[in-house]
């Protein structure tokens, strides 16, 4: 009988401990998806066009999520408000990003805009 009480008590503690442990998720100390700082992510390196010229800003990709909007400019990941080469990132869309420089707005498309071929 004493042995049965001990087994029941141990099982009860195991179940309660599991429930308490499951109710309190472990908080991460850092974001596992963040990129570590490095010279590669700090330097902006424009990709030359087919004709050999380089664009003012090299917008390579954009990411539009429910809470984050990011733009890859020359290999550097930017959020709205970040600055690169004197340009400030204002907005990020699926196919373009809007920058400002000296109170002028500049829209750069990830793919060339089919309606405009200004460069």
N, C-alpha and C positions, 0 to 999 in steps of 0.2 A: 504494500500500500504506500509506504514511504517513497519507494522507487517510482511509483506511478505519479505521485505528487511532484516529485522532482522533474520528471519528464514533461508533465503538463506545464510546470512553471517555466522550464527552459524554452518550450515551444511558444508559450505566451510572450516571453521576453523577446524571442527571435521575431515573432510576428509584429509586435509593437515597435521594436527597433527598426524593422524594415519599413513600416508605415511612416514613422517619424523621419527616417532617412529619406524616403521618397518624397515627403512633403516639403523638404527644404532642399531645393536644387543648389548645387555647387556653383558659386559665382566664379567666372573666369577672371584671371588676373590681367589678361591682355586679349586683344582681338586677334584670333588666329588667322583672320583673312587680311590683316593689315600688312603692307609691304614694309620691310625694314628700310631705314634710311640708307641710301647709298649714292654714290656719284652718278650711277646710271639713272636713278629716278630724279635727281636734282638738275642734271644738265638737259637742256632742250636741244635736240639735234634734228633739224628739219630734214625731211626726205625730199630729195630732188625730184622734180617732175620729169616727164619724158623729154621735154625740150631743154632740160638742164637747169631751168630756173628753179628757185625755191619760193614757196609761198610765205606770206608774212608770218603766219602761224600754221604749224603742221598739225591739224586736227585729225588724229588717227582713228579715234573711236569715241563713242559716248555710251553712258550707262544711265538709264532712267529707271529707277526702282521706286517703290512706294515712299520711302523715306530719304533716299539718297539720289543725287544726280551728280555724275562724275564725267569728266572729259579727259581723254588722253591726248595731250599736246606734246608732240615730239618725244614721247616716251615718259612724260611726267603726268601723274594723275592729279587733276585739279578739281576743287569744289567751287561752287559759286562764291565769289568774294576773293578767291586766290588770284595772285598776280603772276604774270610771266611775260618777260621782255617788254615791260611797260604796259601791257594789256591787262585789264581786270575782267575775269570771267563773270558775266552777269547771269546768264540763263543757259540751261542745257536741255536740248530736245533729242528725240531719237535720231534725227538725221543732221543736226546742226548745233552749233553753240554760238552764243552772242557775247561779244566782248566789247569793252569800252576803252578808249584811249583818248585823252585830252578832250573829253565831252563828246566824242564821236562814237557812234555805234558801228560795230563790224560784225557781220554774220558770216561764219565760216561753215561750210557743209562738209560732212564726212566724205561724201561722194560729190563730185562736181555737180553744181546746179545745172540741170539740163536746159533751163530757160535762159541762163546767163553764162557767157563765156568771157568774162571781163579780164581774165589774166591768162 
